[in-house]
Amino acid sequence: MTTIKDSVHDYIELDPTAEALLDTAAMQRLRTIRQLSTVQLVYPSANHTRFEHSLGVYHLASRAVDRLEVDEPLAERLRAAALVHDVGHGPFGHQTEAAIERHIGRHHDEIEWLLADSEIGAVLENHGLEPEAVAATVDGRGPLGELVSGSLDVDRMDYLVRDAHHTGVPYGTIDHARLLYALRIVDGELALEAGNVATAESALIARTLMNATVYRHHVSRIAGAMLDRASERLLADGHVNPDRFARLTDAELLATFADYEPTADMATRIRERDLYKRAIWARRQDVPDRFAGLEYDRTRALEREIADFAGVDPSAVIVDSPSEPSSPESRARLVVDGELQRLEERSSLVAGLDACAREIWRLGVYAPPAVVDDVREAAADVLTVDPVIAP
């Protein structure tokens, strides 16, 4: 059995299926996709990749199926799904995901297309696994699919701990060993055994704090928004085929930006960390409801309107309005008096953390430094918000 030394979980033992899957080109590509994308512009040590993370998720899934005494055929499917769960990610992970969905209509968890008639699919079939069943598990469907993609899945357990380790931010350091130990199968569904309300709350607290300090840091959000606009320009202009775009590496995408005149400036800015600046950074309570969680077409229309008011090129304005915050962990199930209940029904912390998530929500408007003051005034008028940068 092959053993790999991991920076978070120590030694990870690979079964024959996992070893063969890791040798495929699609899995090796994940070595070139940073787990935290542009967060590295904030935390320089956040250079870990989706390859490392995939190994970690596989390791935790292996421990979980052993703990739950899952029958071997299903256990092997769950382990394989955990290992390949991120293979559908495009360059820079989540930060190009929206552009890929707009042009292909496919989420990164929808990987059946990638497993069918492919090297990965052949490996799965050679080891007695159906690619379609593995793809369904990655998407959270099928028996115990929630172990891979659910409210308290092994994906979340690994990335919180791994991201905290590599950024040096301690808030994501959850007790994943306790979470695995407390897992039970009740009526065919995953749940935490009685007495583990605090265990489930820990994951919710960790993700809330990591959102505030890491995942939603304004520098990463600005760079991510710049990536999205440059990606859209490449795809809308037909400079890159959407399917080809979705399989680029991080470095290949930046090189593609640099080689295309309309996106070359974005490439330079991202490489040199010469990013747009915040013109507006507004709290949720200060933003009219009609400007929260904007759809893409409405966002672009507002950018053009603000640019027109400011007298600048439309490419100099980026509006960034996130969706309303959600807490998947609050839907985790626990055994209470012999019955299943959701965490949100048992925890007084959930409401407070939901309020905290709402508190860190910000509407951003970004622009190059040379025109940021003009854009601030125009955006304040168009969006009917105060021209301030909230702390």
C-alpha positions in Angstrom: 0.0 0.0 0.0 1.3 3.4 -1.0 1.6 6.0 1.8 1.8 9.8 1.4 3.0 12.2 4.0 0.5 15.1 4.4 1.1 18.4 6.2 -2.3 18.2 8.0 -3.2 14.5 8.4 0.3 13.1 8.7 0.4 9.8 6.8 -2.4 9.0 4.2 -2.6 5.4 3.0 -3.9 4.8 -0.5 -5.9 1.9 -1.6 -5.2 0.5 -5.1 -8.1 2.4 -6.7 -6.9 5.7 -5.2 -3.4 5.1 -6.3 -4.5 4.5 -9.9 -6.8 7.5 -9.9 -4.0 9.8 -8.7 -1.9 8.8 -11.7 -4.5 10.2 -14.2 -3.8 13.5 -15.9 -7.0 15.0 -14.6 -6.0 14.4 -11.0 -2.4 15.5 -11.6 -3.8 18.8 -13.0 -5.1 19.6 -9.5 -1.5 20.2 -8.5 -1.7 23.4 -10.6 -4.9 24.7 -9.1 -4.5 26.6 -5.8 -7.0 25.7 -3.2 -7.5 29.3 -2.0 -6.9 31.0 -5.4 -6.4 34.8 -4.8 -6.3 34.5 -1.0 -2.6 34.0 -1.6 -2.4 37.7 -2.3 -3.4 38.2 1.3 -1.8 35.2 3.0 1.5 34.4 1.1 1.8 30.9 2.6 -1.6 29.9 1.2 0.0 28.0 -1.7 -1.6 24.7 -1.1 -3.4 23.0 -4.0 -6.6 21.1 -4.7 -4.5 18.0 -5.1 -3.5 18.1 -1.4 -7.0 18.9 -0.4 -8.4 16.0 -2.5 -6.0 13.7 -0.7 -7.2 15.0 2.7 -10.8 14.5 1.8 -10.1 11.0 0.7 -8.3 10.3 4.0 -11.2 11.6 6.1 -13.7 9.7 3.9 -11.7 6.5 4.5 -11.7 7.0 8.2 -15.5 7.8 8.2 -16.4 4.6 6.2 -14.3 2.5 8.6 -15.9 4.1 11.6 -19.4 3.6 10.2 -18.6 0.1 9.1 -19.9 0.7 5.6 -20.1 -2.3 3.3 -17.0 -2.4 1.1 -18.6 -1.8 -2.4 -20.2 1.4 -1.1 -17.1 2.3 1.0 -14.9 2.1 -2.2 -17.4 4.3 -4.1 -17.3 6.9 -1.3 -13.5 6.9 -1.1 -13.2 7.3 -4.8 -15.8 10.1 -4.9 -14.0 11.9 -2.1 -10.7 11.7 -4.0 -12.1 13.0 -7.4 -14.6 15.4 -5.9 -12.7 18.5 -7.1 -11.6 17.3 -10.5 -14.2 19.4 -12.2 -12.8 22.7 -11.0 -11.7 25.3 -13.5 -8.6 27.5 -13.2 -8.6 29.5 -9.9 -11.4 27.2 -8.6 -14.5 29.0 -7.4 -13.4 32.4 -8.8 -13.9 31.4 -12.4 -16.8 29.1 -11.6 -19.5 31.6 -12.4 -18.1 32.4 -15.8 -17.9 28.7 -16.6 -21.5 28.2 -15.5 -22.7 31.1 -17.7 -21.1 29.6 -20.8 -21.3 25.9 -20.2 -24.2 25.6 -17.7 -22.3 23.2 -15.6 -21.3 23.4 -11.9 -17.9 21.9 -10.8 -19.7 19.2 -8.8 -21.3 17.9 -12.0 -18.5 15.7 -13.2 -20.3 12.8 -15.0 -19.2 14.3 -18.3 -15.6 14.2 -17.1 -15.8 10.6 -16.0 -17.5 9.2 -19.0 -15.2 7.7 -21.7 -12.2 9.2 -19.9 -9.0 8.0 -18.2 -10.6 8.4 -14.8 -13.7 6.6 -15.9 -11.6 3.7 -17.2 -9.7 3.5 -13.9 -13.0 3.4 -12.0 -14.4 0.7 -14.3 -11.2 -1.4 -14.0 -11.7 -1.4 -10.2 -15.3 -2.4 -10.4 -16.9 1.1 -9.9 -19.5 2.7 -12.1 -18.5 6.3 -13.1 -22.1 7.5 -13.1 -22.5 6.3 -9.5 -19.3 8.0 -8.4 -20.3 11.2 -10.1 -23.7 11.1 -8.3 -21.9 10.7 -5.0 -19.7 13.7 -5.7 -22.9 15.7 -6.3 -24.3 14.5 -2.9 -26.7 12.0 -4.4 -27.1 8.3 -3.7 -26.3 6.3 -0.6 -24.4 8.4 1.9 -23.6 11.0 -0.7 -23.9 13.6 2.0 -20.6 12.3 3.4 -18.9 13.9 0.4 -21.2 16.8 -0.3 -23.5 17.6 2.6 -24.0 19.8 5.6 -21.1 18.3 7.6 -19.1 16.6 4.9 -15.5 15.5 4.8 -14.8 18.2 2.2 -15.6 20.9 4.7 -13.8 19.1 7.5 -10.6 19.1 5.5 -10.6 22.5 3.9 -11.3 24.3 7.2 -8.4 22.7 8.9 -6.1 22.8 5.8 -6.8 26.4 5.0 -6.2 27.5 8.6 -2.9 25.6 8.6 -1.6 27.2 5.4 -2.8 30.7 6.1 -1.7 30.7 9.7 -5.1 31.7 10.8 -6.3 29.5 13.7 -10.0 30.0 13.4 -10.6 27.0 11.1 -9.0 24.5 13.4 -12.0 22.3 14.1 -12.0 19.0 15.9 -12.6 16.9 12.8 -11.5 13.7 14.6 -14.5 14.2 17.0 -16.8 14.9 14.1 -15.8 11.7 12.5 -16.1 9.8 15.8 -19.6 11.1 16.4 -21.0 10.2 12.9 -23.8 7.7 12.8 -26.2 6.3 10.2 -29.8 6.8 11.2 -32.6 5.6 8.9 -30.0 5.7 6.1 -29.0 9.3 6.7 -25.8 10.7 8.3 -26.2 12.2 11.8 -24.2 13.1 14.8 -24.9 11.0 17.9 -26.5 12.5 21.0 -24.5 15.0 23.0 -22.7 16.5 20.0 -24.4 19.9 19.6 -21.1 21.7 20.5 -19.2 19.5 18.0 -21.5 20.6 15.2 -21.5 24.2 16.4 -17.7 24.2 16.2 -17.8 23.7 12.4 -20.3 26.5 12.0 -18.3 28.9 14.2 -15.1 28.0 12.3 -16.6 28.7 8.8 -18.1 32.0 10.0 -14.7 33.2 11.3 -12.8 31.9 8.2 -15.3 33.8 6.0 -14.6 37.0 7.9 -10.8 36.7 8.0 -9.9 34.6 4.9 -12.5 33.6 2.3 -14.2 37.0 2.1 -11.2 39.2 2.6 -11.6 42.3 0.4 -8.3 41.9 -1.4 -9.3 38.4 -2.5 -12.7 39.5 -3.5 -11.4 42.3 -5.6 -8.9 40.0 -7.4 -11.6 37.4 -7.8 -14.0 39.9 -9.4 -11.2 41.0 -11.7 -10.6 37.4 -12.7 -14.3 37.0 -13.4 -14.5 40.0 -15.7 -11.4 39.0 -17.6 -12.7 35.5 -18.0 -16.0 36.7 -19.3 -14.2 38.8 -21.9 -12.2 35.9 -23.1 -15.3 33.7 -23.4 -17.7 36.3 -24.8 -15.2 37.2 -27.5 -14.7 33.6 -28.4 -10.9 33.9 -27.8 -11.0 30.6 -25.9 -13.4 27.7 -26.3 -15.5 27.3 -23.0 -14.6 23.6 -22.6 -10.9 24.4 -23.1 -11.2 27.3 -20.7 -12.6 25.0 -18.0 -9.6 22.7 -18.1 -6.8 25.4 -18.0 -4.5 25.7 -15.1 -4.1 28.8 -13.0 -0.8 29.7 -14.8 -2.3 29.0 -18.2 -5.3 31.3 -17.6 -3.0 34.2 -16.7 -0.9 33.5 -19.7 -4.1 33.5 -21.9 -5.1 36.8 -20.4 -1.7 38.3 -21.1 -1.8 37.1 -24.8 -5.1 38.8 -25.5 -5.0 42.6 -25.7 -8.4 43.3 -24.0 -7.4 41.3 -20.9 -3.7 41.9 -20.8 -4.0 44.7 -18.3 -5.9 42.4 -15.9 -3.2 39.8 -16.2 -0.5 42.3 -15.3 -2.5 43.7 -12.4 -3.2 40.3 -10.9 0.4 39.1 -11.3 1.8 42.3 -9.8 -0.9 42.7 -7.2 -1.7 46.1 -8.7 -5.4 45.6 -8.0 -8.5 47.8 -8.3 -9.3 49.6 -5.1 -12.6 49.9 -3.1 -14.7 52.8 -4.1 -17.7 51.5 -2.1 -17.7 48.9 0.7 -21.1 49.0 2.3 -22.8 47.0 5.0 -25.9 45.0 4.3 -28.2 47.3 6.3 -27.0 50.3 4.3 -27.7 48.7 0.9 -31.2 48.7 -0.6 -32.6 45.2 -1.1 -32.8 45.6 -4.8 -28.9 45.8 -4.9 -28.2 42.7 -2.8 -27.4 39.4 -4.5 -27.5 40.8 -8.0 -27.8 38.6 -11.0 -24.9 38.9 -13.5 -26.7 40.8 -16.3 -28.1 43.4 -13.8 -24.6 43.7 -12.3 -23.1 44.5 -15.7 -25.8 47.0 -16.5 -25.1 48.8 -13.2 -21.4 48.9 -14.0 -22.1 50.6 -17.3 -24.4 53.1 -15.6 -21.9 53.9 -13.0 -19.1 54.2 -15.6 -21.3 56.6 -17.6 -22.0 58.8 -14.6 -18.3 58.8 -13.7 -17.1 59.4 -17.3 -14.8 56.4 -17.3 -14.5 53.3 -19.4 -17.0 50.5 -18.4 -14.0 48.2 -17.7 -12.9 50.5 -14.9 -16.0 49.7 -12.8 -16.7 46.4 -11.0 -19.8 45.9 -8.9 -19.6 43.0 -6.5 -22.8 42.1 -4.7 -22.7 38.7 -3.0 -25.7 36.5 -2.4 -27.3 36.5 1.1 -25.1 34.5 3.5 -26.2 30.9 4.3 -25.0 28.3 6.8 -25.2 24.7 5.5 -23.8 23.4 8.8 -27.0 24.6 10.6 -28.9 21.9 8.7 -26.7 19.1 10.1 -28.7 16.4 11.8 -28.3 15.2 15.4 -29.8 12.4 17.4 -31.9 13.9 20.2 -34.1 11.7 22.4 -33.8 9.0 19.7 -35.0 11.2 16.9 -33.3 13.3 14.2 -33.3 17.0 14.6 -31.5 19.8 12.7 -28.8 21.8 14.5 -30.7 25.0 14.0 -33.5 23.5 16.0 -31.2 22.7 19.0 -28.6 25.4 19.0 -29.0 28.9 20.3 -25.7 29.8 18.6 -27.1 29.4 15.1 -29.2 32.5 15.1 -26.3 34.6 16.4 -23.9 33.2 13.8 -26.4 33.9 11.1 -26.5 37.5 12.3 -22.7 37.5 12.3 -22.6 36.2 8.7 -25.0 39.0 7.7 -22.8 41.5 9.6 -19.7 40.7 7.5 -21.6 40.9 4.2 -20.4 43.9 2.1 -21.4 45.4 -1.2 -18.2 46.3 -3.1 -17.6 48.6 -6.0 -14.0 48.5 -7.3 -12.1 50.7 -9.7 -8.4 51.5 -10.7 -6.8 53.9 -8.2 -6.6 56.8 -10.8 -10.4 57.0 -11.1 -11.6 55.5 -7.7 -12.8 58.9 -6.4 -14.9 59.6 -9.5 -16.4 56.1 -9.4 -17.2 56.4 -5.7 -19.3 59.5 -6.2 -21.1 57.9 -9.2 -21.7 54.6 -7.5 -23.1 56.3 -4.4 -25.7 58.0 -6.6 -26.6 55.0 -8.8 -26.8 52.5 -5.9 -28.2 55.0 -3.4 -25.6 54.2 -0.7 -23.3 56.4 1.3 -19.9 56.9 -0.4 -17.9 55.2 2.4 -15.7 52.3 3.0 -17.2 50.5 6.0 -14.8 48.8 8.4 
